[in-house]
Amino acid sequence: MQMLKNLFFVLLAFISFNCSSSKLLQQEPKKNDTGESKTQKIKIDENKSLEYFIDGATADAKKEYDKAIQYYILAEQIAKDKGGIYYAIAKDYYRLGKIPPALHTLKKAIKLEPKNLSYKDLLSSIYSSASQIDSATAVLNDMIAIDSTMLNYYYKLARLYENSQPSRAIKIYNKLTDKIGMDWNVLVRVAELYEKLDNYDKASKTLYQLLNIDPNNAQIQKLLVQIFIRQKKYDDAIKTINSVLELIPDDIEAHQMKAQIYIEDNKWKKASKEFEFILSRPSISLESKINTASTYFNKALKDSTLMPFADKLFSIIDKDTLDWQVKLYKGAIDVSLDRDSLAAKEFQQVTKLAKWNPDGWIRLGGLYFDHRKYNEAIKLMNQAVKQFPENFTINLIMGLSLAQTNKNEEAKLYLDRSVQLKPSDINALSGYAFTLRQLGENDKAVFYLKKALFIVPGDVNLLGTLGLIYNEQNKMFLSDSIYESALKIDSTNALVNNNYAYSLSERGIKLNRALKMVKIALAADSLNSSYLDTIGWVYFKLKKYNIAKKYIKQALKEGGESATMLDHLGDIEYYLHNKKRARKLWKKALKLDPKNEKLEKKIEKGEI
């Protein structure tokens, strides 16, 4: 039946052929040399062409498009003035993805029948598939000019404009709305386009129009919620999502959206109630539950008041699983809440459940380290390193965390192991070198820095550290050349500029250049106490004592008291003729640095 239906529609293209032939038959027949009339010859050819055309249509119905094209071409060779044949050929070329011959053949059909809308419709489709959007839209505009009642053309035109000219697409959809009234599909497209254009007011207005058509449509209400979130209209978002939950109380997606609203509004405690509901649902996968709760844990690393809520969420998950990841998170939470004995029990469970897997330890240890929770990282990695003593990353996190808490002797052990496990890792080499410098093992520190620089020759931070060590070793030529090399790579590096400027000021040379460099450092971090101390010391060397005093006092305010800064301020007070004040400051500095012989001499003599 379907094949007969297809044949019927294809044969409509031949109606014009039959109409024109009837006029020929009304004329007086003329005989040729064989006695056959010209009219009879035309009729025979016409019948043969129609026969080929029917064969082509039959092949089309069977989706044998190559075969159909061959029959249509035979028909066209007899009846070259039939647009319907060219159209049929073009359509099959298009079906086969052969765009150039489809376009070439279709243009012949349109030349014969310029206002045939079926032909033009196919032409717009061909142009569109070839990504010739301007040509496709031009054809559709022409079609609308021919027949403005064909609403489908407006819809097609708007769809074509959506990506390149969304505002124009909206105008066409609005024209369509004027003609047909509120249409669900049209309004959905318009709402999406307004959202794409960040015109959230009009997007929400359009969504309200959709809700007028279907007031209880949950999907439209959820779209409206997303718009409100983007507009930061959190109260409206909550009101709308509550409407959804009144209709469908167990809608997981709606609860997730409600939690999202609270999170966007930074109301994590309220969000936790929604998470509790979500995590209690058996339909939610364990992976999704862990991901949801870990989001809360990550936030709690920045806001410790949320850690009890993270604890509650993982406790809900823990009721229905023995998964080692849940135990690991619970142990980490116990560490954060200073419940070390409970943490130890959880970590024991992890050890039993996942002897083979260091990934969770590494992930959590990395999180603690990234959030500068170094003591928590040390507690966690202390457990991990017992289970995985040869794991590079665990040793590295442990070593770096210890170094950050100035436990350099302990840090040295783990960082040394890290370097042994991965001799070419930049983080391990640079961290180890930093720790060795802190311990006064400068020759070894230089050795490992050079190894790191062999791998990454242009690393400015490594060069800066090497320059600093050479400065401490009083190898000034090497120090200066390293600093100069670093600044050629990055002339605005704050730390290198500061350290080099301080080195020059200590020697009392190139003070104007030193001043320029430390100003670059302060432009990057205006409240850095080390940088403030440096600029104060440069001004001191330039004998601008009042300016120097201002900066050193600010450095003490920002960074707290240190022996070096108190010593500097004492020297400044001495040159400002406040000798009692100077001596008092030197004594204060000596308490912080009891082995400083220079300070002892100044205090003893009462002068510099």
N, C-alpha and C positions, 0 to 999 in steps of 0.2 A: 504493500500500500504506500509506504514511504517513497519507494522508487517511482511509482506512478505520480505521486504528488510533485516530486522533483522534476519529472519530465514535463508536467503541465506548466510549471513556472518557467522552465527554460524555453519551452515552445512559444511562450508569449512574445519572446523576442522576435519571432518570425511572423507576427500578425501583420506588420507593415509590409512584409514581403508579399503576403497573399493579397492584401488590398491593392497593391500596385499592379499585380499580375492580372487582376480582374479587368482593369482598364484596358490592358493590352488585348485581351480577348474580345473586347467590343469592337475593335478595329477590323476592317476588311482584310481577310487573310491573303498573303501574297505567296505565290509558288516560287520555290527555287528550282535549280536545274534538275534535281532528283524528284521533283513533284511534291516535296514537303514544304508546307507553309512556314513562314518566319515565326508566326505566332506559335505554331506547334513546336518549333525548335526551342523557343524561349520557355514554353511550358515544360518540355522535357528537361531542360537545364535546371529550371526552377525545382522541379520534382527531385532531381538528382541532388541538388544542393540541400534541399530539405531532408533528404534521406541521410546525407552525411551529417547534417546537424543533429538529427534524431539519434544517430549512432554515437555522436559525441556526448549528447545529453545522457544517453544510457550509460556510457563509460563514466561520466561524472557521478551518476547515481551510485555507481560501484566504487567510487573514489579512485578510479584509474585515470588520473589527471593527465599523464603523459599521452596515453592512448586517446583521450578525449581531445587534446590539443591537435593531434594528427588529423582526426576527423573534421574538426572545426576549420583547420587550414584548407582541407579539401573543399569544404563548403564555401569558404571565403574566395578560393580561386575561381569559382563559378559565379558567385554573387558578391562582387567587390564593394557594392554600395549598401551593404547591410550592417548598420552599426551594432546590431545585436550579436552578430558573429564575432566581431572584434572584441566586444565586451566579454563574451563567453571565453575567448582565448585569453584575454588579459586576466580574467578572474582565476583561471587555472594556473597561469604563470605565477600569480600572486600566492596562490595556495601552495605552490611548490617552492616559494621563496626566491623566485627568479625575478627580481625587481626591475632591472633594465628592460627586458623584453615585455614585461607586463605594462610598464609605463609607456613604452613605444607603441604598443598595440592599442592601448586604451585611448591614447591621444587621437588615433584614427577614428575610433568610435565617436569621440566627442566632436571631432571636426564635422562628422556627418550629422550629429544631433547635439548641437551646442547646449541646449537647455535640458537635456535628459539628466534628471537628478540622480538616478541610479548609477549612471556612469560617473558623475562627479563625486558621488559618495565613495565609490571604489577608489577614485583618484586621491581623495583626501586620506583614505586608509593607507594607500601605497606610499604617499609622501610621509605620512606619520611613521610608518614602519621603517622608512629610510632615514628617520630623524631629520627630515626637512620640514620642521614645524612651521616655519613662516609660509611655505608653499601650501601646506595642509590647511592652515587657518585661512589663507587667502581663498582657497576653494570653498571652504565652509561658509565664509562670509558671502561669497558669490551665490551659493545655494540658498542662503537665507534671503538674499535680495530677490531671487527668483520666486521663492515660496516661503513667506514668513510664518506660515501656519504649521510648518513641520517642526514641532517642538524638539524632536530628537537631535536636530542639527544644532540647536542652541546648547544642548547638553554636551554634545561631542566637542563643540568649539570651546566651551568652558573648561572641559577636561584637558584639552591641549594647552590652554593658557596657564594651567595650575602651577606648573613648575617654573616657567620662565616669567610669566606676568600674572602673579596671583591676584593682584588688585583688579586687573581686567577680567579675570575669571569670575571674581565676585560680582562685578557689574553685570555680566552675562547671566549668572545665576539669578540675580535680582530681577532682570528682565523676564526670565522664565517664571519666577514667582509671581510677577505681575500678571502673567498670562494664565497660569494654572492655579494660583493660590498657594497656600502652604503645602509643600511637598516634603516628606520625610527625607528622602535621599538627597534632595537639593540642599536642604537646611544642614544636614550632616556635613556635606562638602563645604558649605560656606563657613560653618563653625571651625572646621579643621584649617581652612585657609586663614581665617582671622587669627587663629592661634599661631600659625606659621609666621604671620606678620607681626606677632607679639602685640596684637590689638586685642587684649584680653577683655576689655569692656564689651566690645562688639561680639566677641566670641561667646561670652556668657549670655549676652542678650539673645543671640541666635539659639543657644542651648535652651534658654527659657521658652522660646517659641516652640521648640521640639517638645518640651514638657507640657505645653498647652495641648499638643496633639495626643501625647501619651504621658499623663502625670506621674505614673508609677514606674516609668522605665528606669531601672536601676543603672543600666550602662550609661545613659545620658547624665544621670545624677552624678555618677562617678567621674565622668568627663568634666562636669561642672566643678567638682571638688578639685581636680587637678588645676583647673584655671584659677580657682581661688587661692590655691597654694602658691602658684606663680605670682599672683598679685599680693601675696602675704596677707590675704583676707582670711585669717585663720578661724575667726568666729563664724563667718559664713560657711567655711569649709566644714567645720564641726557640725553646724546646724544641718547642712545638706547630707552629710554622711550618716548622721543620726536618723534622718528620714529613711535612708536605705535600710538601716539596721532595725528600724521599727517594723518594716515589711518582711525583712529576711534576717532574723536575729543571728543565725549561724553562718552568715556570709563571711568566709575567711578573708576574702579580698577586701571587703569593707572594713573589717577590723584592722587589717594591715594598713589600709589607707588612713584610718583614724590614728593609728600609731605614728604614721609618717607625718601627719599634721602636727601632732604634739611635738615630735622631734624637730620639725622645721621651726616650730614656735619655741623651741628650747625648753619644752615642758616634759623632760625625760621621765619624771616620776609618774605623771599621768599616762605617758606612753607605756610604762611598764605594766599597767593593768591590761592593756590591749594585748601586749606580748604574752602575758600570763594566760589569757584566753586562747591565743593562737597555739602556744606551746602545749596546752592541755589537749589539743585535738589529735586523735589518733591518725587522721588522714594526712597530717603534715609529716613529711619525711624527716628522718633523724638529721640528715645533712642540713636541711632548711632550718630546723630547730637550733642546731649548733651555730649556724651562720647568723641567725637572728640574735641569739643570746651573746655571741661574740662581738656583735656590733655594740651592744650595751657595755660589754667589758672594755672595749677600746675607748669608748666615751668616758668610762669611769677612770681610766688612767689619767685623763685630763681634769676630771671633777670627782674627787675621792668620795664625795657625798653620795654618789650613785653606785658605789661598789656594793652596798647591801642589796640593791635592786638586781644587780648582775648576779649576786649570790643566789637570790631567790629564783631567778629564771633558770640558772643551771641546776638548782635543786629540783625544780619541776621536771626537767629533762632526766635527771639522774634517777628518778623514781621508776622509769620504764626502760632503763638501759644499763648495760655494763660497759659501754663504749669508753675506751681509754682516754679519748679526747675530752670527754665530759669530766672525767676524774682529774685530768691535767689542769683544766680551767678551774675546777673547784679548788685544787691545791694552790694555784696561782692566786685566786681570790683570798684564800686563807692567809697566804703570805702578805698580801696587801692589807689585810685586816689584823695583822699581827697575831694570827692564830697558828703559830708555828707547829704545835703538836698535831693539830688537825691536818695541816698541810703535809706533814710527814706521812700520815696515814694515807692520804690521797695519793701521794707520790709513790708509796709502796704498791698501791693498787695499779698505778700506771706501769710500774716496773714488771708486775706479774702479767698484766694484760697485753703489753706491747714491748717486749724485750728487744724486738727487732727494729723498732721505729724511733729514730731521733727527731723526726720532723716537727712534732708538736712542741718538744722542748725548745727547739731552735726558733720556731715561730713565736712562742710566748717570750722567750728570752730576748729576741730581737725587738718585740713590742716594748718590753720594759726598757731596754737600752735606748730605743728611739725616743721614748717619752722621758728620758733622763731619770728613770726610776732605777738607779744603779744598785742600791742595796737590795731591792727586790730581785733584780736580775742576778745578783750574786747568790742569793739564797736558792733561786730556781736552778741556776747553772751548777751549783754545788751538788745538787741531786743528780743532774744530768751527766756531769762529768764522771760520776761514780759508775754510771751504767754504760757510758760511751766514752771511755778515756782516750780513745784514738780518733775521735771525731774532730775534724779541723774547726768547724764553725762553733761548736760548743766551747772548745778551748779558747777560741778567739773572743767570743762574747764574754766569757769569764774573765779573761785577761784584760780586755778593754774596760770592763766594768770596774775591776779592781783598780786599774790605773786612774779612772775618773774619780775614785774616792781616795786617791793618794796612798793606796796600799801597794806601793811600787814593788816591794820585795816579793810579795805574793803574785802580783801581776806578771813579773818577769818570768816566773816558772811556766805559766800558761801561754804567754806570748812566745816564749822560746819554743815550746812544744808546737805551737801553731806554725811557726816558721819552719820547723823540721818537717811537719806534715805537708806544708805547701810553700816551698822555698821561693816561689815567684808571686805570691799574693801581696799586692801593694798594701792592703790594710794591715796585714800581719807585720810586714817589714817596717812600715812607718810607725805603727803602734809600739812595736818592740824598740825601735830607735828612740822614740819619745820617752819610753820608760827608762831605758838605759841612761839617757841624758839626765832624767830626774834623779837617778841614783849616782850621778857623777861619773858614769862609765862612758866618757865622751868618745874615746877612741873606738870602742865597739859600736857606739851609736853612729859614728861617721861611717864605719864599715857597712852597716845595714842600710843607711840612707843612700850610700853610693850604689848598693845593689838595687835598691828601689828605683833610683834615678836612671840606672842602666835600662830598666824596663820602661819607665815613663820619663824620658829626658826633660820634658818641658813642664813637669809638675811644679807649679810655683810654691805650693805649700811645703813640699819636700825641700826645695831650694832654700826657702826662707828658714827652715829649721836647721839646715846645714850651715847657712850663713851665721845663724845665732850661735851654734856650737863653736865654729871657728872664732867668733868674737870672744866667747868665754875662754877659749884656749889662747887668746891674745895673738891669734894668727890673722892680723888685721888685713894684710894684702889679700889673703884667700877669702876672708869674710866679705870684704868690700866687692871683690870681683863676683862672688856668688850673688850678693844682693843686686848688683848691677845687672847680672844675667836675668835674675828673676823679674826685675822691673822692665827689662826690654820685652819680656813676654806679657806681663800685665802691669802696666804703669800705675794702675789704681788699686792694687792689692793693699788693703788697709794694714794688715799685720806686717808685711815686709816694709812698707813705708815707715811705719812706727818704729820697728826694731832698728832699721838702718839709721833713722833720724836720731834715735837714742844713742846709738853707737857713736855717731859723729859728734853729738853734744857732749858725751863723756870725754871725748878727745879734744873738744873745743875747736873743731875744724868744720869748715863748710856750713856754718851755722844758718846762713840765709837759706841754703838748700834744705837743710834739716827742717827749718820752719815750714817750708812749702810742703815737704813730705808728710809731716805730722798733721798738717791741715787737711791733706787728702784723707788720712786715716780718720780724723774726726768728722769729716764730711760723711763718711760711711757709718760711723757709730759715735755720735756726739756725747754719749754718756759713759763711754768706756773709760774706766778709771786709769788703766795703763796709758791710754792715749793722752788723757788729761795730764797725767804726771809727766809724760814726755814733753808735751808742749810747754808745761811750766818750767821744766829743766832747761829747755832750749832758751826760753826767755831769761832764765837765770844766767845762762852763759853769755847771753847778749847784754847782761847787766840791766835788764828791765825788771827790777825786783818786785815792784808792786803788781805788775801783770803776772809775773811768775807766781807770786803768793796767791793770787785769785784762782789760778788754775790748779795749783797743788791742793788748796783747801777744797775745791770742788771735787778733785780726785778722791780725797779722803772721805768726803760726804757720800760719793757714789760707790766706792769700793771698800770702805771700812779702813781701819788703821793697819798699815804695814810698816815694817822697819824702814824700807827704802823711802817711802813717801814722807814719813815723819822726819827722817834724816834730811831729806831735801828741804822740807819746810823749816827745819832748824837752821840750815845753812842760809836760807833766804832771810830769816829773822835776824841772823847774825849780821848780814850785810845791810840790813835796815836799822842796825844799831840797837836791836832788841836782844842783847846778849843773855840776859837771864831767861828770857823766853826761849832762846835758841838752846841753851843748856838743858832746860826742862824737856824740850822735844827730843834732844839727843838721848837723854836718859830713858825716855819712854821707848825710843827706838831700840835701845840696847836690851831692854827687857824682852822684846820680841826676837832679837837676834843677839843672844848673849856672847857669841864667839866673835863678834865683829870688832877687830882690833882698832880699826880706824875710828870707830865711834868712841872707844875707850880713851884714845889719845885726845880726841876733841874735848871730851868731858873733863879729862884730867887737866888739860891746858886752859880750857875755857875759850878756846879760839880755834879757827881753821888753819 
